[in-house]
Amino acid sequence: MNLYLVRHGETANNRDGVGIGRLDEPLTAFGAEQAVAVGERFAGLKLDRVFASPLRRALETARPIVAAAGRPAIEVRNELIELDVGLTEGMAFPVVRARFPDFVAKWASSEVATAVMP
């Protein structure tokens, strides 16, 4: 069995260095191009199933994969939804580092599994 993990294409928040969790943001034009390019990488591969989170950016990334692989549908799974980033949703990364230094230090450490979003 092969398992392929694909991250969604670029969103405006990704491009601008702003945190994004469950905000249902679409892909940018560049993100849509990335989705088409990754879809082309799956052309000719036999994929038994394609799963995606219900978030728009994930679905917009999965559609070209499904089309290229000739699969009939994306299986939307709520379990794949993005992490709830709490108060950091929509914050620029420098602001997160300034406002929540203890969290950022823990997130970047070997204790990441116990880090709690502000």
C-alpha positions as CSV (number, residue, x, y, z in Angstrom):
1,M,0.0,0.0,0.0
2,N,1.2,3.5,-0.8
3,L,0.0,6.5,1.2
4,Y,0.4,10.0,-0.3
5,L,0.0,13.0,1.9
6,V,-0.6,16.3,0.1
7,R,-0.7,19.7,1.8
8,H,-3.1,22.2,0.3
9,G,-2.0,24.9,-2.1
10,E,-1.2,28.5,-1.1
11,T,-3.8,30.7,0.5
12,A,-3.6,34.4,1.1
13,N,-2.8,33.8,4.8
14,N,0.0,31.4,3.9
15,R,1.4,33.9,1.4
16,D,1.2,36.8,3.8
17,G,2.7,34.9,6.8
18,V,-0.6,35.0,8.8
19,G,-1.8,32.1,10.9
20,I,-4.6,30.0,9.5
21,G,-6.4,27.3,11.3
22,R,-10.1,26.5,10.6
23,L,-10.7,29.7,8.7
24,D,-12.3,28.5,5.5
25,E,-10.1,30.4,3.0
26,P,-9.8,29.6,-0.7
27,L,-6.6,29.0,-2.6
28,T,-4.9,32.0,-4.3
29,A,-4.4,31.8,-8.1
30,F,-0.9,30.5,-7.4
31,G,-2.4,27.9,-5.0
32,A,-4.8,26.8,-7.7
33,E,-1.8,26.4,-10.0
34,Q,0.0,24.3,-7.4
35,A,-3.1,22.1,-7.1
36,V,-3.2,21.5,-10.8
37,A,0.6,20.7,-10.8
38,V,0.2,18.2,-7.9
39,G,-2.8,16.7,-9.7
40,E,-0.6,16.2,-12.8
41,R,1.8,14.2,-10.6
42,F,-1.0,11.7,-9.9
43,A,-2.0,11.2,-13.5
44,G,-1.8,7.6,-14.3
45,L,-1.5,6.4,-10.7
46,K,-4.2,4.1,-9.4
47,L,-5.6,5.7,-6.3
48,D,-8.1,3.6,-4.3
49,R,-9.4,6.6,-2.3
50,V,-8.8,10.3,-2.0
51,F,-9.6,12.0,1.4
52,A,-9.8,15.7,2.2
53,S,-10.8,17.9,5.0
54,P,-14.0,19.8,4.5
55,L,-12.1,23.1,4.3
56,R,-12.3,24.8,0.9
57,R,-8.5,25.0,0.5
58,A,-8.2,21.2,0.9
59,L,-11.1,20.4,-1.5
60,E,-9.7,22.8,-4.1
61,T,-6.4,21.0,-3.9
62,A,-8.0,17.5,-4.0
63,R,-10.2,18.1,-7.1
64,P,-7.3,18.1,-9.6
65,I,-5.9,15.0,-8.0
66,V,-9.2,13.2,-8.3
67,A,-9.6,14.3,-11.9
68,A,-6.1,13.2,-12.9
69,A,-6.3,9.9,-11.2
70,G,-9.8,9.2,-12.6
71,R,-11.4,8.8,-9.2
72,P,-15.2,9.5,-9.0
73,A,-15.2,11.6,-5.8
74,I,-13.3,13.1,-2.8
75,E,-14.1,11.5,0.5
76,V,-14.6,14.4,2.9
77,R,-13.5,13.6,6.4
78,N,-14.1,15.9,9.3
79,E,-11.3,14.2,11.2
80,L,-8.9,15.8,8.7
81,I,-9.9,19.4,9.5
82,E,-7.1,21.8,10.5
83,L,-6.1,22.4,14.1
84,D,-8.0,25.0,16.0
85,V,-5.3,27.7,16.5
86,G,-7.3,29.6,19.0
87,L,-6.4,33.3,19.5
88,T,-3.6,33.0,16.9
89,E,-6.1,32.7,14.0
90,G,-5.4,35.5,11.6
91,M,-2.3,36.8,13.5
92,A,0.9,37.5,11.7
93,F,3.7,35.2,12.9
94,P,5.8,38.0,14.5
95,V,2.7,39.1,16.5
96,V,2.2,35.5,17.7
97,R,5.9,35.3,18.8
98,A,5.6,38.6,20.6
99,R,2.3,38.0,22.3
100,F,2.8,34.3,23.2
101,P,6.5,33.7,23.6
102,D,6.1,30.8,26.1
103,F,3.7,29.0,23.7
104,V,6.0,29.5,20.7
105,A,9.0,28.2,22.7
106,K,7.1,25.1,23.7
107,W,5.7,24.6,20.2
108,A,9.3,24.6,18.8
109,S,10.6,22.3,21.5
110,S,10.6,18.5,22.1
111,E,7.5,19.2,24.4
112,V,5.4,20.2,21.4
113,A,2.9,17.4,22.2
114,T,1.9,19.2,25.4
115,A,1.7,22.7,23.9
116,V,-1.8,24.3,24.1
117,M,-2.8,26.9,21.6
118,P,-3.5,30.3,23.3
